[in-house]
Amino acid sequence: MADERIPTVVADGVHVTYKVHGAKGGKGSATSALSRIVSRRPAVGVREVHAVKGVSFVAYRGEAIGLIGSNGSGKSTLLRAVAGLQVPSAGHIHTAGQPSLLGVNAALMNDLTGERNVVLGGLAMGMSRREVKDVYDDIVDFSGINEKGDFISLPMRTYSSGMGARLRFSIAAAKNHDVLLIDEALSTGDARFQARSKERINELRKEAGTVFLVSHSNRAIRETCGRALWLEAGTLRMDGPADEVVDAYERFTAAKPKPKPAATK
C-alpha cells in the first residue's frame, strides 16, 4: 500500500544506566587511579546514572524527529543507544538498517588533513573509494570550509569547532542513510550552511530515510522536524507534532523557577 508506514526504529521500554568513575572534586584523580590499578583496590566515588527511564516509541521511514529537553535529560544517551553505542540496561531497541550517529564530537582524526578525513569518513560509512572520489568535491563545497582559503589541506586540529562540525555533517550527508542521528551538529555554522543542512535533511527523508535531530534550538526543531520527542529527567514527557511538543516544552521552561542571583557582600 502506498500509505503504509514502515517502522525504522522501535524503542520498547528502554532504560540506560551507566557508571561515572572518580572521586568528587577530582584532585589527584590520575594518581589515585594508578594507585588503584597497581593495588587492585576498587574504585572510589563511583556513581550510577539512570539516564534513560522506560522510553518507548516507534519511528517511521520518511520522518524527521526532533529530541528536546533540558540539559541532562537523556537525549544524547538515547541517540547513542539507538546507534548501538550504548547498551540498554533494560528494554530493547530494534532498527532497520545501520543507524549512523553524527555528533559535534564525531570521531574524525585531528592530526590528519580535512581531505584525508573526507576519504576515511566516507570509507567508514561503507562507501567505496570510487564513490568517495565522485562526491569529494560536493562534500568540500557543501561544508564551505574552503571559502576563505585552502583549509581542506590543513590538519583538522587547525579548524574552528564550527568548521569541524560543518565538515562532519557534509561527510555524513553525502550518503543516504536508513537512520541518521544528528546530535547538535547543526548548531554551528552560518545561516546559509544551516539552510543547506535543512534542505539535505529533507532530501534524506524523501529518499526513505529517518532523521533524528537533537538541538537546543527550538526554531531548528520546528523548521526541520515534523515530530518531536520531549525527554525530561530521562523520561518521555511528550511525543507528537513538533509545533505542539515545542510549545509545551517552552511553557514548561518559562514556568520553571529562575535561579536566585548570588548574594553580594
Backbone hydrogen bonds, N-H to C=O, Kabsch-Sander energy under -0.5 kcal/mol:
donor,donor_aa,acceptor,acceptor_aa,energy
4,E,1,M,-1.3
6,I,4,E,-0.5
8,T,59,A,-2.9
9,V,59,A,-1.4
10,V,94,H,-2.9
11,A,57,F,-2.9
12,D,10,V,-0.5
12,D,92,H,-3.1
13,G,11,A,-0.6
14,V,55,V,-2.8
15,H,90,A,-2.7
16,V,52,V,-2.1
18,Y,49,V,-2.2
20,V,47,R,-3.5
21,H,19,K,-0.6
22,G,44,V,-0.9
26,G,23,A,-1.2
29,S,26,G,-1.8
32,S,28,G,-2.8
33,A,29,S,-2.6
34,L,30,A,-2.2
35,S,31,T,-2.3
36,R,32,S,-2.2
37,I,33,A,-2.1
38,V,34,L,-2.4
39,S,35,S,-2.5
40,R,36,R,-1.3
41,R,36,R,-0.9
47,R,20,V,-2.8
49,V,18,Y,-3.6
50,H,48,E,-0.5
51,A,16,V,-1.3
51,A,49,V,-1.1
52,V,16,V,-1.6
53,K,234,G,-3.3
54,G,52,V,-0.6
55,V,14,V,-2.3
57,F,11,A,-1.7
59,A,9,V,-3.1
61,R,6,I,-2.9
62,G,209,G,-1.9
63,E,60,Y,-1.8
65,I,211,V,-3.3
66,G,227,R,-2.8
67,L,213,L,-2.8
68,I,66,G,-0.5
68,I,229,L,-2.5
73,S,70,S,-1.6
78,L,74,G,-2.4
79,L,75,K,-2.1
80,R,76,S,-2.3
81,A,77,T,-1.9
82,V,78,L,-2.4
83,A,79,L,-2.3
84,G,81,A,-0.9
85,L,80,R,-2.6
86,Q,80,R,-1.2
89,S,15,H,-2.1
90,A,15,H,-1.4
92,H,12,D,-1.8
94,H,10,V,-2.7
96,A,8,T,-2.6
97,G,95,T,-0.6
100,S,179,V,-2.6
102,L,100,S,-0.6
102,L,181,L,-4.2
103,G,101,L,-0.5
104,V,183,D,-1.2
106,A,103,G,-1.9
108,L,106,A,-1.7
110,N,108,L,-0.7
112,L,109,M,-1.5
114,G,154,L,-1.7
115,E,152,I,-2.6
117,N,113,T,-2.2
118,V,114,G,-2.2
119,V,115,E,-1.6
120,L,116,R,-2.7
121,G,117,N,-3.0
122,G,118,V,-2.2
123,L,119,V,-2.4
124,A,120,L,-2.5
125,M,121,G,-1.2
126,G,123,L,-1.8
127,M,122,G,-2.2
132,V,128,S,-2.4
133,K,129,R,-2.4
134,D,130,R,-2.2
135,V,131,E,-1.5
136,Y,132,V,-1.1
139,I,135,V,-2.3
140,V,136,Y,-2.2
141,D,137,D,-2.7
142,F,138,D,-2.6
143,S,139,I,-2.2
144,G,140,V,-1.5
145,I,140,V,-0.5
147,E,144,G,-1.4
149,G,146,N,-1.3
151,F,149,G,-1.9
153,S,150,D,-1.0
154,L,151,F,-2.0
156,M,112,L,-2.5
157,R,110,N,-2.4
158,T,155,P,-1.9
159,Y,156,M,-2.1
164,G,160,S,-2.4
165,A,161,S,-2.3
166,R,162,G,-2.3
167,L,163,M,-2.2
168,R,164,G,-2.3
169,F,165,A,-2.4
170,S,166,R,-2.3
171,I,167,L,-2.3
172,A,168,R,-2.3
173,A,169,F,-2.8
174,A,170,S,-0.5
174,A,171,I,-1.0
175,K,172,A,-1.2
179,V,98,Q,-0.5
180,L,210,T,-2.8
181,L,100,S,-3.3
181,L,179,V,-0.5
182,I,180,L,-0.6
182,I,212,F,-3.1
183,D,102,L,-3.3
183,D,181,L,-0.6
184,E,182,I,-0.8
184,E,214,V,-2.4
187,S,184,E,-1.2
194,Q,190,D,-2.3
195,A,191,A,-2.2
196,R,192,R,-2.1
197,S,193,F,-2.5
198,K,194,Q,-2.2
199,E,195,A,-2.0
200,R,196,R,-2.2
201,I,197,S,-2.3
202,N,198,K,-2.0
203,E,199,E,-1.8
204,L,200,R,-2.4
205,R,201,I,-2.1
206,K,202,N,-2.0
207,E,203,E,-1.6
208,A,205,R,-1.3
209,G,204,L,-2.0
210,T,178,D,-1.5
211,V,63,E,-2.6
212,F,180,L,-2.8
213,L,65,I,-2.7
214,V,182,I,-3.2
215,S,67,L,-1.1
215,S,213,L,-0.5
218,N,216,H,-0.9
221,I,217,S,-1.7
222,R,218,N,-2.5
223,E,219,R,-2.6
224,T,220,A,-1.9
225,C,221,I,-2.4
226,G,64,A,-1.5
227,R,64,A,-1.5
228,A,240,G,-2.7
229,L,66,G,-3.1
230,W,238,M,-2.9
231,L,68,I,-2.7
231,L,229,L,-0.6
232,E,235,T,-2.5
234,G,73,S,-1.5
235,T,232,E,-1.9
237,R,230,W,-2.8
237,R,235,T,-0.9
238,M,230,W,-1.2
240,G,228,A,-1.9
242,A,226,G,-1.3
245,V,241,P,-2.4
246,V,242,A,-2.9
247,D,243,D,-2.2
248,A,244,E,-2.1
249,Y,245,V,-2.4
250,E,246,V,-2.6
251,R,247,D,-2.1
252,F,248,A,-2.0
253,T,249,Y,-2.6
254,A,250,E,-2.1
255,A,251,R,-1.5
256,K,252,F,-0.8
